[in-house]
């Protein structure tokens, strides 16, 4: 594992500096790993993987449960590590710990059952038996993002380890310490050091990792995700991608307006809008549009933005200047095309170099960049629609399809509308609810990626399936052809039986 200098240690002039976005202070450096170092990490991970996979699933799961306990006991320190390199508030850092803990406990408790060999009916059930076995891929390579540097890494790392893989992680060079901290806890919990390793550096390190691992798990931009997918396809190795989003929120005329108007800020401003499942478009039925906008304006005035501690701070710092600049470009473009900025949308240098007051835009339409391009910042564009059909059509008018929300008091209708949206998940009367539920799979459609994290699906992507049929040799005779009279009779009997007993 890479050992990085941090918290006042002497700076490595050859390394990559890591800054605290709130203060601009350099909090440490991490090395730029070479291709040879990446190769060495993968080689040692591959050599260690067989012994790790040879342990029982229950034993691996018990180690993950111990890791979750260590994390929970040390949550204040974990939150400090996350906050120092991301600039997010206490709420955001705490949520990273809580959600990761929930996923770890889910896979520790249910992983052994999910991975247990399953009986399946073979061609001749009375004469044979069949089972499906789940086998780890080998070495899983991770390229993890900076916006949720802990949760979006370990929500994927945990199931891979439970499944018996070894792992090598390339965290974002902007926020490497969260992953380094979490991997150190894995070692303390009992995961062998060669089974869980970290290589640090820029995109060249990630590219080198993709070239040699057995499975790639990537979370990041759609542009880079395409390159990862192309290289994985060239190598014929499996992969999963969680990419960009432009998530829509639909507010129907019968919605609880106060609830919807307040939750739009939770959906759009968590982590200062730097969230792949952030609400970035709001479609409101004409009958309540003006009232909804008035209540959004009201709640915008109650937002607490700042660097302080405590869960009462609603919005912290952004992590990168480019997200602020993109939000400003989207505001400028929208206003030039007729939109109105009714709240926020400006920098707050009095709070720190990367603070941005959440902006609310009204009178927007789909000619504007803010309704087409991912913003990845605290910006809320609200569009008036005639009815739910128009809202659904516009929500689906996007290359992205990650998440979203529907607000209505008619729960059955809300669920029906949710199924009409071309996304990996939808929450009704709440935002981002699926990602917080480890039993539910979530991930992207279209340009938002492929594969799912969460649920059995999030574990089974880290294994290959091997089917085994054992013939009991009842009535078998030497034969040179596949269809002898005895086999032909058995096939006819099985066809007739399956008309009555389709489960065999």
C-alpha positions in Angstrom: 0.0 0.0 0.0 1.2 3.5 -0.7 2.2 5.4 2.4 1.5 9.1 2.0 2.7 12.1 3.9 -0.1 14.0 5.6 -1.0 16.5 8.4 2.2 18.5 8.7 4.7 15.9 7.4 7.5 17.2 5.1 6.2 17.7 1.6 7.4 15.4 -1.1 8.5 17.6 -3.9 8.1 14.8 -6.4 4.6 14.0 -5.2 1.1 15.3 -5.9 0.0 17.9 -3.4 -3.5 17.5 -1.8 -5.2 20.6 -0.7 -8.0 21.5 1.8 -10.5 23.3 -0.4 -11.8 25.4 2.4 -8.4 26.9 3.4 -6.3 26.2 0.3 -3.7 24.6 2.6 -1.6 21.7 1.3 -2.4 18.9 3.7 0.0 16.4 2.3 1.4 14.8 -0.8 1.0 11.4 -2.5 3.4 9.7 -4.9 2.9 9.5 -8.7 3.0 5.7 -9.0 5.0 4.4 -12.0 3.7 1.8 -14.4 6.2 -0.6 -12.9 4.8 0.0 -9.4 1.2 -0.5 -10.7 2.3 -3.8 -12.2 4.0 -4.9 -9.0 0.9 -4.1 -7.0 -1.3 -6.1 -9.3 1.2 -9.0 -9.4 1.3 -9.2 -5.6 -2.5 -8.9 -5.4 -2.9 -11.7 -7.9 -0.5 -13.9 -6.0 -2.4 -13.3 -2.7 -5.9 -13.7 -4.2 -6.0 -17.5 -4.3 -5.4 -17.8 -0.5 -8.0 -15.1 0.1 -10.6 -16.9 -2.1 -9.8 -20.2 -0.3 -11.1 -18.8 2.9 -14.8 -19.4 3.5 -17.2 -16.7 2.5 -18.3 -16.5 6.1 -14.7 -15.8 7.2 -14.3 -13.0 4.7 -17.7 -11.6 5.7 -16.7 -11.6 9.3 -13.6 -9.5 8.5 -15.7 -7.0 6.7 -18.1 -6.9 9.7 -15.1 -6.1 11.9 -14.0 -3.4 9.5 -17.4 -1.8 9.7 -17.2 -1.9 13.5 -13.8 -0.2 13.4 -15.1 2.5 11.0 -18.1 3.2 13.2 -16.0 3.5 16.3 -13.6 5.9 14.5 -16.3 7.9 12.6 -15.2 11.3 13.9 -11.7 10.8 12.6 -13.0 9.3 9.4 -15.3 12.4 8.9 -12.3 14.7 9.5 -10.2 12.9 6.8 -13.1 13.2 4.3 -13.8 16.9 5.2 -10.2 18.0 5.0 -9.8 16.9 1.4 -13.3 17.5 0.0 -14.5 20.6 1.9 -17.9 19.1 2.5 -19.9 19.7 5.6 -20.5 17.4 8.6 -23.7 16.1 7.1 -22.0 15.0 3.9 -19.1 13.4 5.6 -21.3 11.6 8.1 -23.5 10.3 5.3 -20.5 8.7 3.6 -19.8 6.8 6.8 -23.4 5.8 7.4 -24.1 4.6 3.9 -20.9 2.7 3.7 -21.5 1.0 7.0 -25.0 -0.1 5.8 -23.5 -1.6 2.6 -20.8 -3.3 4.6 -23.2 -4.9 7.0 -25.6 -5.9 4.2 -22.9 -7.8 2.3 -21.3 -9.2 5.5 -24.7 -10.6 6.6 -26.2 -11.6 3.2 -23.1 -12.2 1.0 -22.6 -15.9 2.1 -26.2 -16.7 1.2 -26.0 -14.9 -2.1 -22.8 -16.6 -3.1 -23.8 -20.1 -1.9 -23.9 -22.6 -4.8 -27.4 -22.8 -6.2 -29.2 -25.9 -7.4 -30.5 -25.7 -11.0 -32.5 -28.2 -12.9 -30.4 -30.0 -15.6 -31.8 -31.6 -18.8 -32.7 -34.9 -17.0 -33.4 -34.0 -13.3 -33.9 -37.6 -12.2 -30.7 -38.8 -13.7 -28.5 -35.7 -13.1 -28.1 -32.8 -10.7 -26.9 -29.3 -11.6 -25.4 -26.4 -9.5 -24.2 -22.9 -10.3 -21.0 -21.9 -8.5 -19.8 -18.3 -8.1 -16.1 -17.7 -8.6 -14.2 -14.4 -8.1 -12.7 -12.7 -11.1 -9.3 -12.4 -9.6 -7.9 -8.8 -9.2 -10.4 -6.0 -9.4 -9.1 -2.6 -10.3 -10.8 0.5 -9.0 -10.7 4.1 -10.3 -12.6 6.1 -7.7 -13.9 9.7 -7.7 -13.3 12.7 -5.6 -16.8 13.8 -4.8 -17.6 10.9 -2.4 -14.1 9.6 -2.0 -14.9 7.1 0.8 -18.5 5.9 0.1 -18.2 5.5 -3.7 -15.0 3.5 -3.2 -15.9 1.2 -0.4 -19.5 0.5 -1.5 -17.9 -1.3 -4.4 -14.8 -2.6 -2.6 -16.7 -4.4 0.1 -18.7 -6.8 -2.1 -15.6 -7.6 -4.2 -13.7 -8.6 -1.1 -16.6 -10.7 0.2 -16.7 -12.5 -3.2 -13.0 -13.5 -2.8 -11.3 -11.0 -5.1 -8.2 -9.0 -4.3 -8.3 -5.3 -5.1 -6.0 -2.5 -6.3 -7.5 1.0 -6.0 -6.5 4.2 -7.8 -8.3 7.0 -5.9 -8.7 10.5 -7.3 -5.4 12.4 -6.9 -7.6 15.2 -5.5 -8.9 13.2 -2.6 -6.7 10.1 -1.9 -6.6 10.1 1.9 -10.1 8.8 2.4 -9.2 5.6 0.5 -5.8 5.3 2.2 -7.6 5.6 5.5 -10.2 3.0 4.7 -7.7 0.5 3.3 -5.6 0.9 6.4 -8.7 0.0 8.4 -9.2 -3.1 6.2 -5.7 -4.2 7.1 -6.4 -3.7 10.8 -9.6 -5.8 10.4 -7.7 -8.7 9.0 -7.6 -8.2 5.2 -4.0 -9.2 4.1 -2.0 -6.2 2.8 -1.4 -7.7 -0.6 -5.1 -8.4 -1.0 -6.1 -4.7 -0.6 -3.7 -2.2 -2.1 -3.6 1.5 -3.2 -1.7 3.1 -6.0 -1.8 6.9 -6.3 -1.4 9.3 -9.1 -3.1 10.9 -12.1 -5.0 9.4 -15.0 -1.9 7.6 -16.3 -2.0 5.4 -13.3 -5.6 4.5 -13.8 -4.9 3.7 -17.5 -2.1 1.4 -16.4 -4.4 -0.4 -14.0 -7.1 -1.0 -16.6 -4.5 -2.6 -18.8 -3.6 -5.5 -16.4 -6.5 -6.2 -13.9 -9.2 -8.8 -14.3 -12.2 -6.6 -13.8 -12.5 -2.8 -13.8 -14.8 -0.8 -11.6 -14.9 2.9 -12.6 -16.8 5.8 -11.1 -16.4 9.1 -12.8 -17.2 11.1 -15.9 -18.9 9.7 -19.0 -16.0 10.8 -21.2 -13.4 8.9 -19.2 -15.9 6.0 -18.7 -16.1 5.5 -22.5 -12.3 5.1 -22.7 -12.3 2.6 -19.8 -15.1 0.6 -21.5 -13.2 0.6 -24.8 -10.0 -0.7 -23.3 -11.8 -3.3 -21.2 -13.7 -4.5 -24.3 -10.4 -4.8 -26.2 -9.1 -7.0 -23.4 -12.4 -8.9 -23.1 -12.6 -8.3 -19.4 -15.8 -7.4 -17.5 -16.4 -3.9 -16.1 -18.9 -1.7 -14.5 -19.3 2.1 -14.9 -21.1 4.6 -12.8 -21.0 7.9 -14.8 -22.6 11.3 -15.1 -26.2 12.3 -14.5 -28.7 15.0 -15.2 -31.4 13.9 -12.8 -34.9 15.2 -13.1 -37.4 15.9 -10.4 -41.1 16.0 -11.4 -43.5 17.9 -9.1 -47.2 17.1 -9.8 -50.1 19.4 -9.1 -51.2 17.3 -6.1 -47.8 17.2 -4.5 -47.1 18.5 -0.9 -45.6 21.8 -2.1 -43.7 22.4 1.2 -42.2 19.0 1.1 -41.2 19.2 -2.5 -39.8 22.8 -2.3 -37.6 21.9 0.7 -36.5 18.5 -0.7 -35.3 20.1 -3.9 -32.5 21.6 -1.9 -31.6 18.3 -0.4 -31.5 16.7 -3.8 -29.7 19.5 -5.5 -27.3 20.9 -2.8 -26.0 17.8 -1.0 -22.2 18.0 -1.3 -22.7 21.4 -2.9 -24.4 19.7 -5.9 -21.3 17.6 -6.6 -23.2 14.4 -6.7 -23.8 12.0 -9.6 -27.5 11.6 -8.5 -28.0 15.3 -7.8 -31.3 16.8 -8.9 -30.3 19.1 -11.8 -33.7 19.7 -13.5 -37.1 20.4 -11.9 -40.3 20.1 -13.9 -43.4 21.5 -12.2 -47.0 21.3 -13.4 -48.4 24.7 -14.4 -51.2 24.7 -11.8 -48.7 24.9 -8.9 -45.7 26.4 -10.6 -45.9 29.9 -9.1 -46.6 28.7 -5.6 -43.8 26.2 -5.8 -41.3 28.8 -7.0 -42.4 31.1 -4.1 -41.7 28.4 -1.6 -38.4 27.5 -3.2 -37.4 31.1 -2.9 -38.4 31.0 0.8 -36.3 27.9 1.6 -33.4 29.4 -0.3 -33.3 32.2 2.2 -33.1 29.7 5.1 -30.0 27.8 3.7 -26.9 27.9 5.9 -23.8 28.0 3.7 -20.4 27.9 5.4 -17.3 26.0 6.6 -18.6 25.4 10.1 -19.1 22.1 12.0 -22.5 20.6 12.9 -25.4 19.2 11.0 -27.2 22.6 10.9 -24.8 23.7 8.1 -26.6 22.8 4.9 -24.0 23.6 2.2 -20.3 23.4 2.5 -17.5 24.2 0.0 -17.1 22.8 -3.4 -14.0 20.8 -4.1 -12.9 22.2 -7.5 -13.0 25.6 -9.2 -14.1 24.0 -12.5 -17.5 23.1 -11.0 -18.1 26.8 -10.0 -17.0 28.0 -13.4 -19.4 25.5 -15.1 -22.3 26.6 -12.9 -21.5 30.3 -13.8 -21.4 29.5 -17.5 -24.8 27.7 -17.2 -26.3 30.7 -15.4 -24.9 33.1 -18.0 -26.3 31.1 -20.9 -29.7 30.6 -19.3 -30.1 34.3 -18.4 -29.1 35.3 -21.9 -31.8 33.0 -23.3 -34.6 34.4 -21.1 -34.2 32.7 -17.7 -34.3 34.6 -14.4 -31.9 34.0 -11.5 -34.1 34.5 -8.4 -31.7 33.5 -5.7 -28.0 32.9 -5.1 -25.8 31.8 -8.0 -22.7 33.7 -6.8 -19.4 33.0 -5.2 -18.9 33.6 -1.5 -15.2 34.4 -1.1 -15.9 35.7 2.4 -16.5 32.0 3.4 -13.6 30.5 1.5 -12.1 30.2 -2.0 -14.6 27.6 -3.3 -17.9 28.5 -1.7 -20.8 29.1 -4.0 -24.3 30.2 -2.9 -26.8 27.8 -4.5 -28.6 29.3 -7.4 -32.3 29.1 -8.4 -33.3 29.7 -12.1 -36.8 30.0 -13.3 -38.3 30.3 -16.8 -35.9 27.8 -18.2 -36.3 25.6 -21.2 -34.4 22.9 -23.1 -32.6 25.3 -25.4 -30.4 26.2 -22.3 -27.2 24.4 -21.3 -28.4 24.1 -17.8 -31.2 21.7 -18.9 -28.9 19.7 -21.2 -25.4 19.5 -19.7 -24.3 18.1 -16.3 -23.7 21.0 -14.0 -22.3 19.2 -11.0 -22.8 22.2 -8.8 -25.5 23.7 -6.6 -27.8 25.0 -9.3 -31.6 24.5 -9.5 -33.4 25.2 -12.8 -37.2 25.0 -12.6 -39.3 24.6 -15.7 -43.0 25.0 -16.1 -44.8 22.1 -17.8 -48.4 21.6 -18.9 -48.9 18.1 -17.5 -47.2 14.9 -16.4 -46.8 13.6 -20.0 -44.8 16.7 -20.9 -42.8 16.3 -17.7 -42.0 12.6 -18.5 -41.1 13.4 -22.1 -38.7 16.2 -21.1 -37.2 14.2 -18.2 -36.3 11.4 -20.7 -35.0 14.0 -23.2 -31.4 13.5 -22.0 -28.4 11.3 -22.9 -28.2 10.6 -19.1 -30.3 8.2 -17.1 -29.1 7.7 -13.6 -31.7 8.7 -11.0 -34.5 11.1 -10.3 -37.6 11.9 -8.2 -41.4 12.2 -8.5 -43.5 14.2 -5.9 -47.2 13.4 -5.6 -49.7 12.5 -2.9 -51.0 9.7 -5.2 -48.5 7.0 -4.3 -49.7 4.5 -6.9 -49.6 7.1 -9.6 -46.2 8.2 -8.5 -44.8 4.7 -8.8 -46.4 4.3 -12.2 -44.8 7.5 -13.4 -41.5 6.4 -12.0 -41.5 3.3 -14.2 -41.9 5.6 -17.3 -38.6 7.3 -16.6 -35.5 5.9 -18.3 -33.3 5.8 -15.3 -31.6 3.2 -13.1 -33.7 4.3 -10.1 -36.4 6.8 -9.0 -37.5 8.0 -5.6 -41.1 9.0 -4.9 -41.6 11.8 -2.4 -37.9 11.8 -1.5 -34.6 12.3 -3.3 -31.7 9.9 -3.5 -33.6 7.3 -1.5 -32.4 4.2 -3.5 -28.7 4.9 -3.1 -29.1 4.8 0.7 -30.7 1.3 0.6 -28.1 -1.4 0.3 -30.7 -4.1 -0.7 -31.7 -2.2 -3.8 -29.6 -2.1 -7.0 -28.8 1.3 -8.6 -26.8 2.5 -11.5 -27.1 4.2 -14.9 -28.9 3.8 -18.1 -27.7 5.3 -21.4 -24.7 7.6 -20.9 -24.9 7.2 -17.1 -23.1 3.9 -17.2 -23.8 0.1 -16.8 -23.8 -2.3 -14.0 -25.4 -1.9 -10.6 -24.1 -1.4 -7.1 -26.3 -2.5 -4.2 -28.4 -5.6 -3.7 -27.4 -9.1 -4.9 -26.7 -7.6 -8.3 -24.0 -5.4 -6.8 -22.2 -8.5 -5.4 -22.7 -10.9 -8.3 -21.0 -8.5 -10.8 -17.7 -9.4 -9.0 -18.0 -13.1 -9.7 -18.3 -15.3 -12.8 -20.8 -18.1 -12.9 -19.7 -21.7 -13.4 -22.4 -24.4 -14.0 -21.7 -28.0 -13.1 -23.8 -31.0 -14.2 -23.2 -34.3 -12.5 -24.7 -37.4 -14.2 -25.6 -40.2 -11.9 -24.8 -42.9 -14.6 -28.2 -44.5 -14.1 -28.9 -46.7 -17.1 -25.9 -45.3 -19.0 -24.3 -47.4 -21.8 -21.3 -46.7 -24.0 -22.4 -44.6 -27.0 -20.9 -42.9 -30.0 -23.8 -40.5 -30.8 -25.7 -38.0 -28.7 -29.2 -39.2 -29.7 -29.5 -43.0 -29.2 -33.0 -44.6 -28.8 -32.7 -44.4 -25.0 -31.8 -40.6 -25.0 -34.5 -39.9 -27.6 -37.2 -41.5 -25.4 -35.9 -39.6 -22.3 -36.1 -36.3 -24.3 -39.7 -37.0 -25.3 -40.7 -37.9 -21.8 -39.1 -34.7 -20.4 -40.9 -32.6 -22.9 -44.3 -34.0 -21.9 -43.5 -33.7 -18.2 -42.5 -30.0 -18.5 -45.9 -29.2 -20.0 -47.4 -30.3 -16.6 -44.5 -29.5 -14.3 -42.7 -26.4 -15.8 -40.3 -26.1 -12.8 -38.4 -29.3 -13.7 
